[in-house]
Amino acid sequence: MADSTEAIRILVADDSRTIRAAINNILRSKYEVLQAEDGEEAWQLLTQNPDVRMVISDIMMPNLDGYGLICRIRAAEQTDIQKLPILVITSSDDEITRERTHACGANDFIVKPVERSDLVERVNFHTEVNLTEGDKTELPMHEFSEVETTVVETPDINSALEIIRGVKEGTIGPYAIDLCLEILPLLEYCDESFALDIFTEIETIKKQNKKQVI
């Protein structure tokens, strides 16, 4: 592993010890990898290690799954945690899983088994984005599917939260409505699970959509 005083810390959450070990072996020459068996342990490690710069998470995990972990991170009061880059690595290669992880707030998506070069490239990209706003490695977007490109480039649940927390009756633009409606079930889930206190705003979105339909 690189010198611990210089290594960037990454948190890996996966209930498979084999997967965690494989990711660690790929990244340890440049990164310091913290490992968690589920979302709850990952959350505890995040709160105890403020220098973590990226999260890599599985979806299907006990106690707190990947969706719940992502929602909790995006709803965190601590800005450093809330804005962490999140890469999902899962064996579920279907559009619904990809769209849901994106809607929760994931930045990127890889299907298992993980290719070494692909993982290194994406981790390098997202840690550079997080640590420096200047020069950064551009991902080869032409190699991704349309869904993967959407996951990397478009707004997430945090963007929707920012929109609806500031809305008033009749002031929501068409794009904002479409974005919020797309992830409304997840907004409701996160509001109920993590007490985001956005029930009134969610109802405003629903009413505004009814007016558009009429």
Contacts in CASP RR format, 6 or more apart in sequence:
PFRMAT RR
TARGET T0000
AUTHOR 0000-0000-0000
METHOD contacts of the structure
MODEL  1
MADSTEAIRILVADDSRTIRAAINNILRSKYEVLQAEDGEEAWQLLTQNP
DVRMVISDIMMPNLDGYGLICRIRAAEQTDIQKLPILVITSSDDEITRER
THACGANDFIVKPVERSDLVERVNFHTEVNLTEGDKTELPMHEFSEVETT
VVETPDINSALEIIRGVKEGTIGPYAIDLCLEILPLLEYCDESFALDIFT
EIETIKKQNKKQVI
1 7 0 8 1.000
1 28 0 8 1.000
1 29 0 8 1.000
1 31 0 8 1.000
1 32 0 8 1.000
2 29 0 8 1.000
2 30 0 8 1.000
2 31 0 8 1.000
2 32 0 8 1.000
4 32 0 8 1.000
7 30 0 8 1.000
7 31 0 8 1.000
7 32 0 8 1.000
8 30 0 8 1.000
8 31 0 8 1.000
8 32 0 8 1.000
8 53 0 8 1.000
8 54 0 8 1.000
8 127 0 8 1.000
8 131 0 8 1.000
9 31 0 8 1.000
9 32 0 8 1.000
9 33 0 8 1.000
9 34 0 8 1.000
9 49 0 8 1.000
9 51 0 8 1.000
9 52 0 8 1.000
9 53 0 8 1.000
10 27 0 8 1.000
10 31 0 8 1.000
10 32 0 8 1.000
10 33 0 8 1.000
10 34 0 8 1.000
10 52 0 8 1.000
10 53 0 8 1.000
10 54 0 8 1.000
10 55 0 8 1.000
10 56 0 8 1.000
10 123 0 8 1.000
10 127 0 8 1.000
11 33 0 8 1.000
11 34 0 8 1.000
11 35 0 8 1.000
11 36 0 8 1.000
11 42 0 8 1.000
11 45 0 8 1.000
11 46 0 8 1.000
11 49 0 8 1.000
11 52 0 8 1.000
11 54 0 8 1.000
11 55 0 8 1.000
11 56 0 8 1.000
12 20 0 8 1.000
12 23 0 8 1.000
12 24 0 8 1.000
12 33 0 8 1.000
12 34 0 8 1.000
12 35 0 8 1.000
12 36 0 8 1.000
12 55 0 8 1.000
12 56 0 8 1.000
12 57 0 8 1.000
13 36 0 8 1.000
13 37 0 8 1.000
13 38 0 8 1.000
13 39 0 8 1.000
13 41 0 8 1.000
13 42 0 8 1.000
13 55 0 8 1.000
13 56 0 8 1.000
13 57 0 8 1.000
13 58 0 8 1.000
13 61 0 8 1.000
13 66 0 8 1.000
13 69 0 8 1.000
14 20 0 8 1.000
14 23 0 8 1.000
14 35 0 8 1.000
14 36 0 8 1.000
14 37 0 8 1.000
14 56 0 8 1.000
14 57 0 8 1.000
14 58 0 8 1.000
14 61 0 8 1.000
14 89 0 8 1.000
15 37 0 8 1.000
15 38 0 8 1.000
15 58 0 8 1.000
15 60 0 8 1.000
15 61 0 8 1.000
15 62 0 8 1.000
16 58 0 8 1.000
17 37 0 8 1.000
19 58 0 8 1.000
19 89 0 8 1.000
19 112 0 8 1.000
20 35 0 8 1.000
22 114 0 8 1.000
23 33 0 8 1.000
23 56 0 8 1.000
23 89 0 8 1.000
23 114 0 8 1.000
23 119 0 8 1.000
24 33 0 8 1.000
24 35 0 8 1.000
26 114 0 8 1.000
26 116 0 8 1.000
26 119 0 8 1.000
26 120 0 8 1.000
27 33 0 8 1.000
27 119 0 8 1.000
27 120 0 8 1.000
27 123 0 8 1.000
31 123 0 8 1.000
31 127 0 8 1.000
34 45 0 8 1.000
34 49 0 8 1.000
34 52 0 8 1.000
36 42 0 8 1.000
36 44 0 8 1.000
36 45 0 8 1.000
37 61 0 8 1.000
37 62 0 8 1.000
38 61 0 8 1.000
38 62 0 8 1.000
38 63 0 8 1.000
38 64 0 8 1.000
39 57 0 8 1.000
39 61 0 8 1.000
39 63 0 8 1.000
39 64 0 8 1.000
39 65 0 8 1.000
39 66 0 8 1.000
39 68 0 8 1.000
39 69 0 8 1.000
40 63 0 8 1.000
40 64 0 8 1.000
41 63 0 8 1.000
42 55 0 8 1.000
42 57 0 8 1.000
42 64 0 8 1.000
42 69 0 8 1.000
43 64 0 8 1.000
43 69 0 8 1.000
43 72 0 8 1.000
43 73 0 8 1.000
45 52 0 8 1.000
46 52 0 8 1.000
46 55 0 8 1.000
46 73 0 8 1.000
46 81 0 8 1.000
46 84 0 8 1.000
47 81 0 8 1.000
50 78 0 8 1.000
50 80 0 8 1.000
50 81 0 8 1.000
52 84 0 8 1.000
53 84 0 8 1.000
53 85 0 8 1.000
53 127 0 8 1.000
53 130 0 8 1.000
53 131 0 8 1.000
54 84 0 8 1.000
54 85 0 8 1.000
54 86 0 8 1.000
54 87 0 8 1.000
54 123 0 8 1.000
54 126 0 8 1.000
54 127 0 8 1.000
54 130 0 8 1.000
55 69 0 8 1.000
55 73 0 8 1.000
55 84 0 8 1.000
55 85 0 8 1.000
55 86 0 8 1.000
55 87 0 8 1.000
56 86 0 8 1.000
56 87 0 8 1.000
56 88 0 8 1.000
56 89 0 8 1.000
56 123 0 8 1.000
57 66 0 8 1.000
57 69 0 8 1.000
57 70 0 8 1.000
57 86 0 8 1.000
57 87 0 8 1.000
57 88 0 8 1.000
57 89 0 8 1.000
57 106 0 8 1.000
58 66 0 8 1.000
58 88 0 8 1.000
58 89 0 8 1.000
58 90 0 8 1.000
59 65 0 8 1.000
59 66 0 8 1.000
59 67 0 8 1.000
59 88 0 8 1.000
59 90 0 8 1.000
59 92 0 8 1.000
59 97 0 8 1.000
59 101 0 8 1.000
60 66 0 8 1.000
60 90 0 8 1.000
60 92 0 8 1.000
61 69 0 8 1.000
64 72 0 8 1.000
66 88 0 8 1.000
66 101 0 8 1.000
67 100 0 8 1.000
67 101 0 8 1.000
67 104 0 8 1.000
68 104 0 8 1.000
68 193 0 8 1.000
70 86 0 8 1.000
70 88 0 8 1.000
70 101 0 8 1.000
70 104 0 8 1.000
70 105 0 8 1.000
70 106 0 8 1.000
71 104 0 8 1.000
71 105 0 8 1.000
71 157 0 8 1.000
71 186 0 8 1.000
71 189 0 8 1.000
71 190 0 8 1.000
71 193 0 8 1.000
71 194 0 8 1.000
72 194 0 8 1.000
73 81 0 8 1.000
73 82 0 8 1.000
73 84 0 8 1.000
73 86 0 8 1.000
74 82 0 8 1.000
74 104 0 8 1.000
74 105 0 8 1.000
74 156 0 8 1.000
74 157 0 8 1.000
74 158 0 8 1.000
74 161 0 8 1.000
74 190 0 8 1.000
75 82 0 8 1.000
75 161 0 8 1.000
75 190 0 8 1.000
75 194 0 8 1.000
75 196 0 8 1.000
76 82 0 8 1.000
82 158 0 8 1.000
83 130 0 8 1.000
84 130 0 8 1.000
85 107 0 8 1.000
85 108 0 8 1.000
85 126 0 8 1.000
85 127 0 8 1.000
85 129 0 8 1.000
85 130 0 8 1.000
86 105 0 8 1.000
86 106 0 8 1.000
86 107 0 8 1.000
86 108 0 8 1.000
87 106 0 8 1.000
87 107 0 8 1.000
87 108 0 8 1.000
87 109 0 8 1.000
87 110 0 8 1.000
87 122 0 8 1.000
87 123 0 8 1.000
87 126 0 8 1.000
88 101 0 8 1.000
88 106 0 8 1.000
88 108 0 8 1.000
88 109 0 8 1.000
88 110 0 8 1.000
89 110 0 8 1.000
89 111 0 8 1.000
89 112 0 8 1.000
89 114 0 8 1.000
89 119 0 8 1.000
90 97 0 8 1.000
90 101 0 8 1.000
90 109 0 8 1.000
90 110 0 8 1.000
90 111 0 8 1.000
90 112 0 8 1.000
91 111 0 8 1.000
91 112 0 8 1.000
92 111 0 8 1.000
93 111 0 8 1.000
95 147 0 8 1.000
98 109 0 8 1.000
98 147 0 8 1.000
98 148 0 8 1.000
98 151 0 8 1.000
99 147 0 8 1.000
100 186 0 8 1.000
101 109 0 8 1.000
101 151 0 8 1.000
102 109 0 8 1.000
102 150 0 8 1.000
102 151 0 8 1.000
102 154 0 8 1.000
102 156 0 8 1.000
103 156 0 8 1.000
103 157 0 8 1.000
103 182 0 8 1.000
103 183 0 8 1.000
103 186 0 8 1.000
104 156 0 8 1.000
104 157 0 8 1.000
104 186 0 8 1.000
104 190 0 8 1.000
105 156 0 8 1.000
105 157 0 8 1.000
105 158 0 8 1.000
106 151 0 8 1.000
106 156 0 8 1.000
107 126 0 8 1.000
107 151 0 8 1.000
107 152 0 8 1.000
107 156 0 8 1.000
108 122 0 8 1.000
108 126 0 8 1.000
108 151 0 8 1.000
108 152 0 8 1.000
109 148 0 8 1.000
109 151 0 8 1.000
110 118 0 8 1.000
110 119 0 8 1.000
110 122 0 8 1.000
121 137 0 8 1.000
121 139 0 8 1.000
122 139 0 8 1.000
124 137 0 8 1.000
125 136 0 8 1.000
125 137 0 8 1.000
125 138 0 8 1.000
125 139 0 8 1.000
128 135 0 8 1.000
128 136 0 8 1.000
128 137 0 8 1.000
129 136 0 8 1.000
139 152 0 8 1.000
141 149 0 8 1.000
141 152 0 8 1.000
141 153 0 8 1.000
144 152 0 8 1.000
155 179 0 8 1.000
157 183 0 8 1.000
157 186 0 8 1.000
157 187 0 8 1.000
157 190 0 8 1.000
159 179 0 8 1.000
160 179 0 8 1.000
160 180 0 8 1.000
160 183 0 8 1.000
160 187 0 8 1.000
161 187 0 8 1.000
161 196 0 8 1.000
161 198 0 8 1.000
163 172 0 8 1.000
163 176 0 8 1.000
163 179 0 8 1.000
163 180 0 8 1.000
164 180 0 8 1.000
164 187 0 8 1.000
164 198 0 8 1.000
164 201 0 8 1.000
164 202 0 8 1.000
164 204 0 8 1.000
164 205 0 8 1.000
165 198 0 8 1.000
165 201 0 8 1.000
166 201 0 8 1.000
167 176 0 8 1.000
167 201 0 8 1.000
167 204 0 8 1.000
167 205 0 8 1.000
167 208 0 8 1.000
168 204 0 8 1.000
169 204 0 8 1.000
169 207 0 8 1.000
169 208 0 8 1.000
170 208 0 8 1.000
170 211 0 8 1.000
172 180 0 8 1.000
172 204 0 8 1.000
172 205 0 8 1.000
172 208 0 8 1.000
174 212 0 8 1.000
177 205 0 8 1.000
177 208 0 8 1.000
177 209 0 8 1.000
177 212 0 8 1.000
180 187 0 8 1.000
180 205 0 8 1.000
181 205 0 8 1.000
181 209 0 8 1.000
184 202 0 8 1.000
184 205 0 8 1.000
184 206 0 8 1.000
187 198 0 8 1.000
187 202 0 8 1.000
188 202 0 8 1.000
190 196 0 8 1.000
191 197 0 8 1.000
191 198 0 8 1.000
191 199 0 8 1.000
191 202 0 8 1.000
END
